[in-house]
Amino acid sequence: MTQIQDEAIKLKDQGNKFLKEHKFDEAIEAYTKAIELDPKNAIFYSNRAQVRIKLENFGLAIQDCDSAIAVDPNFIKAYYRKAVSQMAILQTKQAQQNFKFILTKLPNDKLTLEHYKKCTALLKREAFERAIAGVEEASVLDSIDYEGIQVEKWWEGPDLEIKTKKTKVDGKDKLSVDINGLDLDYLRYMIKTFKDGGKIPKKHVFAIISKANEILSLEKSMTEVTLKHSKLNRQPLEDEIVGGSKLTVLGDTHGQFYDLLNIFKKFGKCSEDHVYLLNGDFVDRGSWSTENCLYLYVLKILYPRSMFINRGNHETLDMNRTYGFSDEVEAKYSKKVFEAFSQSFGSLPYACLINREYLVMHGGLFSNDNVTIKDIKDINRFKHVQPPKEGIAMELLWTDPQETNGKSPSKRGIGMQFGPDITERFCLNNKLRKIIRSHEVRMGGVEVEQKGRLITVFSAPDYCDSTGNLGGVVNFTENTDYDPEKDDGEGYRNPVVDESDESNPWTMSLETFEASPHPDIKPMAYSKGGIGF
């Protein structure tokens, strides 16, 4: 071994140490230096790919695996990590082929066989769905026979009186649900039941999903919420909801129910005076996704003008099948309950405009520079329950920022990346102060990016019990230093990035929190062959 190769091995070992310590940026830097010294070592590329997978940069992971395979066509670990990455971004056919290749070399590898079977099952289901394409699916929520469902005998909690009414909408039966008894006492009992490892009756679950879906379906694809302000005199817009005195934005929570409970304990309960916006990805990965969803839906029913929920890329069928939510719901309740959840996800708005100046969506901006906030508001999200594979709906869920100007292919393999110039232009054209988005782990929980125009907030601390990150939130309150004479009379001056400016009616604060203790149940504990980490 040459001295250069020896140095490269030492850098690789440093990278391994950083990876174990969840210092992912440092690990990538160490592996990259090792590759620069010895580009003919497949292990270096493969190890860097593993860090990319941890960061969910699956597109970059695939590139690293391809480099490893080019160096050593028989390096099985690179094929495995490539297949895992392909499965993660729904390239199921390609992933199946790589798992199949591995099985020709290692026919008894249990994990590879599980993944291969999972890919095969997904492909068969996709083929079936293509075969029936064009045949309109019956609404699960409109087909539930509440009178025929008995509350389980083990249930000792509050009773709910569920009343239904059928109406004709476009010639089809539409089932409307009213729930008597769903109040704060029920919510407290439900939380206690979940913390004790229990469930609520299936009849109650269907009713909660159905009622939340009714409320969500009446909202625009871009909701508009503004806080009360003592110095700002403006009439509400046609679709604008005037909320309380504080608004808190949450990023991804990913089935981390105990962290979600801690958020409301730490930053304040949802109420008529405290508005919350959950910015997508509240299911999958974590093993309490069902509890997360039911908790948020009950809050939506109790406080329809104070709890707002955006759709994330994980509130979609393909992701739920891959990352555990479908298996979790079927294990805890039934396949039909999952289908009800899945239908309700189609009613979730794609974005929210806060105080007319802060646009919040799960992913990010667009490949088409001419998209406006009106285009977002006008999306017909009921045309396709599952978002299209391209266009502004997909990009709202999937795109990511980059620090260099312009646009580039996505590091995660889906969507694209947009630079500070793209964000600046979009803000100026739409009279926005900032973009707030989620979709990516930030070790500090929340991060101001792109010269202050963009904020990423991620609210799942120690993501999947493995990342060691903080969780974050973004709070909005009235700016008591605001001087109406220093803006245009409407609470806006273009451009404004400094949030302390007297022309800004709103104070924005970024806060963080640590992970909460939870029962010893691993992420994706109910998954039947999902990829996990």
Protein Blocks (a to p, Z undefined) as FASTA:
>chain_A
ZZklmmmmmmmmmmmmmmmnopaklmmmmmmmmmmmmmmbfklmmmmmmmmmmnopaklm
mmmmmmmmmmmmmlmklmmmmmmmmmmnopaklmmmmmmmmmmmmmmlmklmmmmmmmmm
mmmmmmmmmmmgoiacddfklmccfklpccdfklcbdcdddddddddeehiacdddddeh
iafklmmmmmmmmmnopacdfklmmmmmmmmmmmmmmpcfbdcdddddfkbccdddfklc
cddfbdcddddeehpaklmmmmmmmnopadfklccddeejieghiaclmmmmmmmmmmmm
mmmmlcccdddfklcfklmmmnommmmmmmmmmmklmmmmmmmmmmpcfbdcehhlaccd
fklccfblkbcfklmmmpcfklpmbacfedjklmmmmmccdfbecjdddfklpacdddfk
lmmmmmmmnopabdcdehiacfklpaceehhlaccddfbehihhlnopacddddddddfk
bcfklmnonopacddfblmbmklmbdcddddddddddddddehklbghiakZZ
